[in-house]
């Protein structure tokens, strides 16, 4: 399958080429908040984003993203050549969610400590930079249903403002099979996290990973390699959830990105 080289929230870019005299780098001039860029440069180039080096594949592919609150510009240096990418702002609606059990909104100290430990495990699972290019073949929807919660929207639980929504919620019946949106390796799989219930992380390489929350069933194990379309579990409402759905989050290391902007999903 031909690899997709795409800049999210801008336009489809042509494959980069290199000549003996100069290297041509595929990059957009701007990207959206929450957007991912999959770029291409001459193999062997050194690439930095915001002053930090990023992984570049043997074929010259590299990735980075802009978080929800990124203001830009983002400075990308490829082989000594500087590129300044502006970041397009987005409007972030506020969602009000009522009827959530009070103890899950403001948990007692012992529960808060448990949440902190569990979240530390998840963060650690995202901190890998495999050379696999599973992301480069594009993505599919893990389930088909109504989008009931969008990335970046701030939620107010029982009148208490919380952090912005970190992914996309897709409302589906309990037990709906959840499929891998792209190839990858399972880096985290636990059925009973306090906030997120059944939780699975799927690493796609180069620091890109998907997470699936509130699952009623988990069908995979840590270290398992799964293929696009393979069932990894079932939709549910475990953890802090008011109805059956699949929460699909997407990260570039610690930067949360919008799954709706991924190649193949739009």
N, C-alpha and C positions, 0 to 999 in steps of 0.2 A: 504494500500500500504506500502511495506517495505521501511523504510527510507534509504536513500543513505548516507553512510559515506565515504567521498572521499577526497583525497588531490589533488588539481588541479595542473596540469603540472608535476605530478610525476607518480603516479600509484594508482590503486584502492587498498584501504587498507581493511584488514579484520576488522570485528567488535571487538572493545575492550572488554576484559573480566576482571573481578576482582576476586581475591581469598581472603580468609580470611587473608592471610599473606602479599600479595602485590597487588597493582593495576597496571594494564597494560594500557599504554597510546598509542593510535594510532596517530602517527605523522610521516611525511616524514622527511628525512634528509635534504631536500632542496626544494625550490619552485621557480617558475619563477617570474620575475618582472611582476606585474599585476595579479598575481595568488591568488587564494583563497584556504584556507585550512579549511576543515570541519573535526574537530578532535573529539575524544571521550576519556573520562577518567572515573574513578570511580565516580559515583554520589556523590555529596557533596564535591568534591575536590575544592580547591582554585586554580584558573588559572590566571596567569599574562602573558602578552605579552609586551615585552619591558619595563617591570617594572610596567605596568598598569593593574589593574584587568579587566577581561572580564567576560561576562555573561556565566554561565554554566547551562545547563538545568537539570531538575530532572533526566533525563536519562543519564547525563554526556556529552552531546554534547556541543561543543563550536566552535567558528569560529574566523578567523582573515585573513588578507591579506597583500600582499606586493605591495606597490605603484610602479608606473612606474620607478621612480628614486631610489628606495630602493637598497642600497648596501649590507645590511646585515653585519654580521649574525644577525638573529632575535632570541632573547632569550625568550624561553617559559618555564615558571615554572609551573609545575602541581603537586600539593600536596607536594611541597618542592623539587621535582626532577627537575633539570635544563636540558633543551634540547636546543641545539644551531643549528639553521637551516640556512644553507647557501642560498644565493639568486642568481639564475642564471641570468646573464645579457642578454639583448636582443638588437638587432640592431633596431634603430628607423629611418625609412625613412623620408624624407622631401617631403611634397606635396605642389605644387604650385597651387593656386586657383586664377584665373583671372576673371574679370568681376563683382566683388562684388561691390555694390554701395558704394562709398567712405565714406558716412556718417555712414555706419555700421561698417567700418573698424576703423575709428578714429572719433567717435562721438563728437559733441560739448558738452560743460560742462553740460548743462541741461540734455542732453540725457545720458551722463556718470553717472550723479547722479541717474537717473532713473534705469539704469542698475545695479548700486550698490545696490539700494533698493531691486530690484527684486531678485538679486542673494542672498541677505541676507535672504529673505523669503525661498528660496530653501534650503539654508544651514540649516536653523532652522528646516525645515521639515525632514531633514535627522538625526537630533539629537534625536533619540528615540531608546530605547533598549527593545522592547517588548519581552516577553517570548515565543511568537508564533514561531513555527519551520516550517513555510511554505516553507522555503528554502530547507528543508531536503528531499523533495521528487523529487528533480531534476528540470531541466528547459527545456523549449521548445523554439523554435524560435518564436518571436512575429510576424514576416512576413517571407516569403520566397522570396529571390531575390538576386541580385548581391551585394557583399560587395563592396561598393564604397569608404569607408573610414574606416581605421583600428585604433583601440585604440593605443595611444602613438605616432602616427605619428605627426610630427610638420608641421603645415600649414603656408604657406606664402601667405597672402591675398594681391593681387595687389602689390606684392613685399615687403610687410611689415610683418616680422616674428611675429607670435603670439604664444600663449601657446599651448602645445601639445594637440592633439585631445583626448578628455576625454571619448570617447565611440566608438561604431561601427556604421557606416552608412550602411543601406541596401537600395539600389535603387529599388523602386517599383512605380507603377503608382499612380497618385493622387487618393485619396479615398480608397486605399486598406485597408481593416480592419486590425487593430492592436490588437493582442491578448496578454493577460497576460501570461508571460513566466512561472509564478508560482503563487500560491495563495498569497494573501496579502491584505493589507488595503491601500486605496488611502489616501495619506497625503498631496497632493498638486495637484491642477487642475485649470489652468488658460489658457485662449485662446490666449492671446495677449502680451506675454513678448517680449521685444524689440529684444533681440538676438535670443531667442529660440522659439518664436511664441507660438503655442499651446503646453503646457507643462504639463506632468503628472508624479507624483512620486508615486511609488507603494512599500510599505514597506513589506519585507518578514520576519521580525523578527531578533532579535539579532544584530541590526545595519546594516543589509543588505537591500539595496533598489535598485530598477530599476528606471531609468528615461527615458521618451520618449519625444522627442523634435520635433518641426516643424509640429505638427499635424494640419490637416485641420479641424478636428472635434473631440470633446471630449464627450464621452458617459458616464462618471462616475463622481461621486461627492466625495468630501473629507469626509472621515469616512466610505465610502462604502467598504465592503469586497467583493473581486472578487476571482474567481476560475481560476485555470490554464486553458488557452484556451478561456476564456471569452473575448469578444471584448470590448476594453476600448476606442477606438477612431479610427481615420482614418489617413492614411499617407498624408502628404502635403509638402509644402515648405514655411510655415510661418516663420517669423523672418528672420534671416540671413541665407539664403539657396539659392543655385543656381539651384536647381532642386528638384523634388519630391523624398522623401526618408524618412526613419525612422531612427532617431538617437536613439540608445539604449545604455544608460550609466548604469554602475553598481558601487555601492559604498559599502564599509564597513565604516560606519560613514563618515568621511571626506576623506577617502582613496579611490581613484579611481582605479577600477579593470577592467580587460579585460573580457567582456561578452563572448568572444569566448572560454575562458578557463573554463566556468561553466560546471558542470556535466549535461550531456544530450545534450550539444551543439556541442561538438567536433565531 
